[in-house]
Amino acid sequence: MSWTCPSRGGKDQGCQQPSPAPPPARAHQEPAVTAATALPARTLGGLTSSAIGFGAMVLSPGVYGETDEQRGTTALLSALDEGATLIDTADGYGPDGHNEQLIGRALRGRRDEVVLATKFGFRLPEGVAPHPFPVNYGFGELAVNADPRHVRGYAEASLRNLRTEVIDLYYPHYPDPQVPFEDTVGAVAELIDAGLVRHLGLSNVTADQLRRAHAVRPVAAVQVQWSMWQPIDAELLATARELGVGIVAWSPLGSGFLTGTVQQVAGDDFRRHLPRFDAANLKANQDRFAPVRGLAEDLGISSGQLALSWLLHQDEHVVPIPGSRTPAHIAENLAAARIALSADALARIDAVLKDTTFEGTAAVVD
Ligand SMILES: NC(=O)c1ccc[n+]([C@@H]2O[C@H](COP(=O)([O-])OP(=O)(O)OC[C@H]3O[C@@H](n4cnc5c(N)ncnc54)[C@H](OP(=O)(O)O)[C@@H]3O)[C@@H](O)[C@H]2O)c1
């Protein structure tokens, strides 16, 4: 494997030649992954993915600033060209399936290069009753509905949007407080039996919900917020390890904060609802993050790369899914899959993180 520690003029301490990616624990059946630039691979249950995937939420308007069809398409295709083989979307990203539709159009002719993951039950179609789901965003709650009676309709809409015959990894976006979780999971199991879905995923769940779901149908991956500024729940991680379930880490760059480049958030930026991006908190958090930026500089990598590489070193079955509209950022992020941090570098990071508290909560659910 040819490899260099991506250097931006720093001292390159702590970067090492990585050992070759371990072979997948289970045979990879489908889809055929033929990305132009192979990245190290990781397994998520029975799936194989590039060690870092691509989170597509940012490609819809009203999330992290301006975007349009051309910019979104270019970004997505550059992620494929840089070796990302896990693409993450949801029926709730953008209005009326906007995000899935963009991906469906952009992937024309390249569908088989990727593991296509989507989620359901948030941003509901007309006629579906909203069930409140309390969150720590400024607006207080989301509307979800994961009633099994709606799940096949959600999946059929996503299949149309994505222009595909099968969803590789399908997640309830949030567990519905008004529906027994086993019933939601059972509806996805039926889709698997019908050949419309390949693997079951769960998103924003507890360890108990993971265990109950896994008893209904083996879970390939749990999607959870996990980054340098938002630890994963220890019980959830232990349960995933015990059951052989992979972890997909969402907002692995702390919604952009961990790149060290966010100075303020505009009025149309979703982050205005996130407590850590409140103007006063953002300033304080930047100051507290300065030592991590310094460590990245010492290592000759960007602080975003440090955040992603650090995550990859936490567990061999974690796959972060950073999002970006910018090809240069995407190349930088995916290159982090080739960075190996020394034990000394990891100890230095953990020592800094242990003493760092951020203002405002990053947890979506308490
Ligand atoms: N399951 C869930 O409930 C859930 C919730 C949230 C997110 N997710 C998933 O997780 C994915 C990623 O999360 P996210 O988009 O919220 O957050 P993220 O990946 O942590 O951060 C995205 C932000 O970082 C910026 N960025 C990315 N790379 C950069 C770089 N190298 N330098 C400077 N800025 C950079 C992007 O701006 P630019 O466009 O300017 O690069 C964007 O504003 C989403 O796309 C979605 O698929 C899931």
The ligand as an ORCA input file, in Angstrom:
! r2SCAN-3c Opt
* xyz 0 1
  N     -28.872      9.791     12.015
  C     -28.989     11.066     12.306
  O     -29.867     11.468     13.087
  C     -28.060     12.046     11.679
  C     -28.001     13.374     12.147
  C     -27.110     14.261     11.536
  C     -26.299     13.827     10.502
  N     -26.386     12.534     10.054
  C     -25.544     12.045      8.942
  O     -24.187     12.395      9.190
  C     -23.652     13.054      8.063
  C     -22.554     14.019      8.446
  O     -22.986     14.888      9.460
  P     -23.111     16.459      9.286
  O     -23.149     16.836      7.860
  O     -24.206     16.861     10.193
  O     -21.795     17.009      9.987
  P     -20.225     16.916      9.727
  O     -19.919     15.938      8.668
  O     -19.661     16.734     11.081
  O     -19.900     18.407      9.229
  C     -20.379     18.906      8.024
  C     -19.915     20.357      7.927
  O     -18.499     20.399      7.937
  C     -17.999     21.160      6.858
  N     -16.775     20.498      6.407
  C     -16.634     19.211      6.014
  N     -15.362     18.927      5.727
  C     -14.675     20.068      5.922
  C     -13.302     20.410      5.795
  N     -12.403     19.478      5.424
  N     -12.924     21.682      6.070
  C     -13.817     22.606      6.473
  N     -15.139     22.339      6.620
  C     -15.553     21.086      6.345
  C     -19.085     21.139      5.815
  O     -19.035     22.330      5.060
  P     -18.599     22.376      3.496
  O     -19.775     21.884      2.746
  O     -18.314     23.807      3.297
  O     -17.382     21.513      3.370
  C     -20.350     21.094      6.687
  O     -20.719     22.402      7.051
  C     -24.872     13.729      7.431
  O     -24.650     14.032      6.085
  C     -25.913     12.667      7.606
  O     -25.781     11.722      6.566
  C     -27.242     11.651     10.637
*
